[in-house]
Amino acid sequence: MRILVINGQSMKIFDRYILKTHAGPLFFGFFTIMFVFILSFLTRFIDHLVGRGLDFWVLVEMLLLQSAWMVSLALPMSVLISTVMAFGTLTNSSEMTVMRAGGISVYRLVFPVLLASLVLSLCDERFNNVLLPEANHRANALLSDISRLKPGFAVSQGSFSDVIKGYSLIADKVDNKSGMMEGVVMYDRDRPNLRTVITAESGRITFTPDYRYLVMTLRNGQINELALPAMNKYRRISFSKHRYIFEASGYGFERTDEKQGRRGGRELSASELKAQARELLAKEEACQVSVDKELGVLRSQFSRIRNVPGEVSRPASTPGQAPAIVRALEVTDGKIADLSSTIEQHDFFREQYLMTMIEYHKKYSLALACVVFALVGAPLGVMARRGGFGVGAGLSLLFFVMYWAMMIGGEKIAKKGVLTPAVWVWMPDLVLAAIGIYMLNRLSRSITGSTR
């Protein structure tokens, strides 16, 4: 009878073999997921990009820049797929049984996978903090450049757009192929003494042949004008076809300086987000101090009004009584307006602070998801007892949807200020890690019990 002896050298061989088993599914899953993401992006934006006179390499650059955020999501998911497939294959071929018969615990078999996933997490964290913000910033800048080349690209269905200088434009329906818009509403912001609202059943934005002017053609609509601030004059003009012509300066495809312009939350690194959060928090605290101060002034004004003898509605019995009340009421009205404005600023800074902290924690929680998914995928693959991409992709999709649903739901709750953003952003990792540890512990016990 031969006894299988497992020494340190043998364990290194087992570790390399297990990692080698994961390598193929990892790359296959990664490129498959990237293909799906890219195909989804092209389906949504192909009409905006193709056939608009853009250079081929500009399209390639746009695709490469947009693929950056796809990598951040595809890497953790491919780790989950590869772990489920690899351990499912090892179990289905009885190799897991042989290793267990040699005295190797399930935890020891999972250890090299967790170590490799930790390395991938560190790489993903660096990618999220260094490459991804810059790629997002350049992608947004390139989209802005394309919008100037084709103004219709900047008109989104159901949301306001400033594609025409001095006007706010919104459309109920936008046909990306023909450039036609339906349910068009325009607000003129250039004339403060005249409120102008233009409505039309349909419209289209084009260039003149020499690209010097921008032409908006509206059909079947009305022009409504109201004089401000008296609001004593109103005029309405109906038309079947009406054209607006604007200078096209600022349009045309010209690459802007990417160093200019304010960056959004997804275009900043973790250190930049942290600095921005500190700045927003300081502004929020300053607003809170201002609110407390204005409330104190209001209390003193209310006390002053109550202490004035007589009634406000009755004629003053002593000289200066009525003017004192009037002055107190005027000051009170002004302070209430100031207080309302300060509270709005406080709420705005608070919301921006929460959104900034959400983006900050996501850069690390998404990176750590590689380790969490490896922890979940190992026992899941052994329990599945069947290899293959279909089973691995199906089980991985289930847990990834669960993870992403918790992430999105947590973000919405965090924006409302319920607990700190860190709790909700990290909760998906903690929940799935707990599930993975539970399944791994249960698997170890079941295997140990079956070998007794």
C-alpha positions, 0 to 999 in steps of 0.5 A: 500500500502506497502512502501519498505524502504531501510536502512543500514542493508538492504543494507548490506544484498543486498551487501552480496547477490550480492557478493554471486551471484558473488562467484560461477561464479568467482570460476567456471570461474577461474578454467575453464580458468586455465584448458584451459591454462594448457591443452594448455601448456600440448599440447605444451610441453607434448612431451618434458616432458613425456617419458624422464626418469623424475620423476613423481614429477618433472613433477608435479613441472613443471606444478605447476611452469608453472601455476603461470603465468596462475593465473596472467591472469586467475584472471582478466578474471574470474572477468569479467566472473563472473561480466557479469554472475552475473548481467545478472542473476540478470537482467534476474530474475527481481531482478535488477528491484526490487532493482531499485524500492527500490531506489538503484542506479546502482552505489550503486549496483556495489560498493560492486563488485568494492570493492571486485575486488579492494581486488583481485587486491591487492592480484594479485599485491602481487602475481605478485611481490612476488610469480610469479617472483620466480615461473618463475625463478624456472620454467626456471631453471627446464627447463634448467635442463631438457634440459641437461638431453635431449639435443634435448629439447633445440633445438628450430625450427628456432632458434640458440641453444648452446646445444653443447659446442663450437657450434651454432646449428640451425634446420629448423624442429624439431620432438619432438617425434623422436628427428629428425632434418631437415635442420641442420646447425652448426657453430664451435666457438672453432677454431678462425683461422678456420671458419667451417660450417657444413650442413646436411639434417637431424640429431639427438642428443643422448646419449651413453648407459652409458650417458658419451658421447653425439652423434650427427649423421648427414646425407647427408651433407657437412663440409666447412672450410675456413682458417682465417684471410687470407682466402686463404685455403678452403676445402669442405667435403661431407658425407652421414653419419657423427658422432660427439662425445662430452663429456656429462659432464654438462648433466644429470638431476641435480638440479642447485642452483636456487640462481645462474644465472642472472634473466630475466625481468619476474623473478624480482619483481617491486623493482628489476626491478626499480633498474635494470632500474636505472642502465640501464638508468645510462649506457645509459646516460654514453654512450650518454656523450661518444658519444658527446665527440667522436663527438667533437673529430671528429669535431676537426679532420675534422677541422684539415684535412681541415686546412692542406694546399694542397691536400691529393692526391698530394705529400707533398710540405713541410716536415711533411705535408703528415704524418700529414694528414695520422695521422689525417685520422687514428685517424678519422677512429679509432674515427668513429669505437669507435663512432659506437660501443658506439652508438650500446651500447647506443641503447642496453641499451636503448632497455633493459631499455624500456623492463625493464620498460614495465615489471615493469608497467605490474605487476601493470596494470595486477593487476588493470585489475580486477577492470577495468573488474568489471567496464566493466562487470557490465553494460555489464551483465545488457545489455545482460539480459541473464545469463549463462556461454556461454554468460558470457564467450563469452562477456568476451572473446571479451573484454579480447582479446581487452585488450590483443591486446592493451597490446601487440600492446602497448608493441611493440610501447613502445619498439620503444621508442615512448612515455614512456612505462607507457603510452602504458602499462596502455592504455588498462586499461584506455581505458576499464575503460572509456568504462565501465564508459560510459556504466555504466552512459548510463545504469543509465540514461536509467533506470532512464528515464524508471522509470519516 
